[in-house]
Amino acid sequence: MTTVERAGVGNPPRPSTGIDIAGTVWPLFKLEALAVGFLVLAIALLLTGSAQTAVLGGAAAATLVWVGGQLRHRREAPRA
């Protein structure tokens, strides 16, 4: 016997805030973190001329943006 059931009667799914790259949806905060990290890397390299300082600064900036975005994303996510 075949039955019909309604699935997903709750709230409709929230539209994703991501970008599809090669078949994988990346959350926007990850792409923002990569962009900020690269910008800080480039600016620090131009200002100091030291690759060590530039890489460390870029990595620190990217990490802060990534973690901040992840916390913001979790806070905004609907809870079941």
Backbone bond lengths (Angstrom), bond angles and torsions (degrees), N, CA, C in turn:
res aa  C-N    CA-C-N  psi(-1)  N-CA   C-N-CA  omega(-1)  CA-C   N-CA-C  phi
1 M - - - 1.440 - - 1.527 108.29 -
2 T 1.287 116.09 141.77 1.455 122.02 -179.64 1.519 109.18 -105.61
3 T 1.321 116.01 135.68 1.461 120.31 177.47 1.520 108.96 -121.30
4 V 1.305 115.23 157.24 1.458 121.69 178.03 1.516 107.58 -117.46
5 E 1.307 116.46 127.70 1.458 121.41 178.19 1.516 109.14 -126.32
6 R 1.309 114.89 148.32 1.461 119.77 175.33 1.517 108.58 -90.44
7 A 1.283 115.67 118.54 1.460 120.48 178.42 1.518 109.12 -100.75
8 G 1.305 115.89 147.61 1.461 119.82 176.18 1.510 113.54 69.68
9 V 1.320 117.17 48.94 1.458 120.69 -178.50 1.525 110.73 -76.76
10 G 1.319 118.49 -17.29 1.464 122.57 -177.00 1.516 112.99 -68.81
11 N 1.291 115.49 -150.01 1.465 121.47 -179.74 1.522 110.48 -68.69
12 P 1.330 117.43 144.83 1.464 119.11 176.66 1.526 109.97 -67.11
13 P 1.323 117.85 150.97 1.467 119.66 -179.22 1.521 111.61 -64.26
14 R 1.314 113.97 143.90 1.460 120.74 178.85 1.518 109.47 -74.63
15 P 1.327 118.19 137.31 1.463 118.54 177.52 1.528 109.97 -62.47
16 S 1.311 116.09 138.65 1.457 119.93 -177.04 1.523 110.30 -72.10
17 T 1.325 114.99 146.80 1.459 120.75 177.02 1.522 107.92 -105.60
18 G 1.315 114.81 53.27 1.448 119.81 -178.61 1.510 111.43 -129.08
19 I 1.319 113.90 173.32 1.456 121.10 -179.78 1.524 107.55 -124.16
20 D 1.326 116.11 132.13 1.455 121.91 -179.10 1.531 109.52 -79.11
21 I 1.332 115.38 117.25 1.462 121.44 177.69 1.523 107.30 -124.51
22 A 1.312 115.86 112.48 1.471 122.64 178.19 1.524 111.64 54.78
23 G 1.317 116.65 40.77 1.455 121.04 176.09 1.512 115.28 84.50
24 T 1.326 117.94 2.94 1.457 122.09 178.55 1.518 108.66 -121.06
25 V 1.336 116.41 130.18 1.462 120.31 179.48 1.526 108.64 -84.97
26 W 1.316 115.66 118.26 1.460 121.90 177.38 1.519 108.52 -97.46
27 P 1.334 118.05 130.57 1.462 119.44 174.40 1.531 109.73 -62.08
28 L 1.297 115.47 146.60 1.459 120.82 -175.55 1.527 112.14 -61.30
29 F 1.339 117.67 -34.53 1.467 119.01 -177.48 1.529 111.80 -65.06
30 K 1.322 118.05 -28.60 1.467 119.84 178.15 1.525 111.12 -70.16
31 L 1.322 116.02 -40.55 1.463 119.67 178.15 1.525 111.01 -68.82
32 E 1.336 116.57 -36.62 1.469 119.98 175.70 1.521 110.28 -62.36
33 A 1.327 116.95 -42.36 1.465 120.86 -179.78 1.527 111.31 -62.95
34 L 1.325 116.77 -42.43 1.464 119.69 178.23 1.527 111.46 -63.63
35 A 1.330 116.61 -40.79 1.466 120.43 179.85 1.528 110.91 -65.88
36 V 1.328 116.97 -44.53 1.471 120.58 179.69 1.526 110.11 -64.10
37 G 1.317 117.02 -43.06 1.464 120.48 178.98 1.514 112.21 -60.31
38 F 1.326 116.57 -43.16 1.462 120.08 178.96 1.526 111.15 -66.69
39 L 1.333 117.11 -40.55 1.470 120.22 178.84 1.524 111.41 -62.56
40 V 1.332 116.39 -46.11 1.467 119.84 178.96 1.524 109.82 -63.59
41 L 1.316 117.62 -40.32 1.462 121.39 177.18 1.522 110.92 -58.11
42 A 1.329 116.85 -49.21 1.464 120.85 -177.20 1.527 111.64 -65.43
43 I 1.333 116.78 -44.04 1.468 120.31 -178.55 1.524 110.63 -67.04
44 A 1.334 116.92 -43.95 1.466 119.78 179.78 1.525 111.20 -65.08
45 L 1.322 116.76 -36.24 1.465 119.59 178.47 1.522 110.81 -66.22
46 L 1.329 116.59 -40.28 1.465 119.85 178.37 1.530 111.87 -68.14
47 L 1.323 116.87 -39.47 1.467 119.93 -176.68 1.524 113.01 -76.57
48 T 1.330 117.20 -41.23 1.463 119.29 -173.94 1.525 113.53 -100.23
49 G 1.327 117.03 -28.33 1.455 119.98 -176.20 1.520 112.76 75.76
50 S 1.314 116.92 4.63 1.458 121.81 -179.05 1.523 109.64 -107.51
51 A 1.326 116.32 119.36 1.461 120.18 179.61 1.528 111.29 -67.23
52 Q 1.330 117.02 -33.48 1.463 120.25 -179.25 1.522 111.14 -63.26
53 T 1.317 116.56 -46.93 1.458 121.13 179.16 1.519 110.79 -65.61
54 A 1.310 116.88 -40.84 1.460 120.86 -178.70 1.525 111.45 -64.77
55 V 1.323 117.57 -44.40 1.468 120.92 -179.63 1.521 110.61 -66.14
56 L 1.321 116.87 -43.16 1.463 120.13 179.72 1.525 111.11 -63.92
57 G 1.321 117.08 -43.42 1.464 120.67 178.48 1.517 112.43 -65.68
58 G 1.324 116.87 -42.56 1.462 120.66 178.42 1.514 112.05 -64.03
59 A 1.324 116.24 -41.79 1.467 120.07 179.04 1.524 111.20 -66.11
60 A 1.326 116.86 -40.13 1.465 120.12 179.06 1.526 111.03 -65.25
61 A 1.314 117.05 -44.42 1.462 120.53 -179.95 1.526 110.98 -64.66
62 A 1.323 117.12 -43.58 1.466 120.75 179.64 1.526 110.90 -63.51
63 T 1.321 116.74 -40.27 1.462 120.32 179.28 1.519 111.40 -64.13
64 L 1.325 117.10 -43.60 1.466 119.97 179.47 1.526 111.81 -63.03
65 V 1.320 116.84 -43.26 1.468 120.15 179.66 1.527 109.98 -67.45
66 W 1.321 117.61 -40.36 1.463 122.29 -178.85 1.537 110.40 -62.86
67 V 1.347 116.71 -50.01 1.466 120.56 -178.35 1.525 110.69 -66.83
68 G 1.325 117.05 -41.95 1.464 119.67 177.13 1.516 112.21 -61.87
69 G 1.313 116.94 -41.19 1.459 120.65 177.98 1.517 112.17 -66.69
70 Q 1.320 116.55 -37.85 1.459 120.07 179.00 1.528 110.57 -66.39
71 L 1.315 117.57 -41.75 1.464 120.49 177.28 1.522 110.88 -63.56
72 R 1.323 116.69 -42.25 1.465 120.79 178.39 1.529 110.63 -64.35
73 H 1.331 116.14 -40.97 1.469 121.29 -179.78 1.530 110.82 -64.23
74 R 1.327 117.16 -42.10 1.468 120.73 178.96 1.522 111.61 -67.11
75 R 1.322 116.95 -37.01 1.462 120.73 -179.39 1.525 110.76 -67.39
76 E 1.332 116.90 -35.87 1.463 121.13 -177.94 1.521 112.59 -82.44
77 A 1.329 118.14 -15.78 1.468 120.99 -176.81 1.524 109.81 -69.51
78 P 1.338 116.91 138.75 1.467 119.55 178.55 1.521 110.58 -68.17
79 R 1.311 115.26 142.08 1.462 120.28 -179.97 1.516 109.72 -100.39
80 A 1.307 114.87 143.19 1.467 119.56 -178.81 1.507 111.25 -88.18
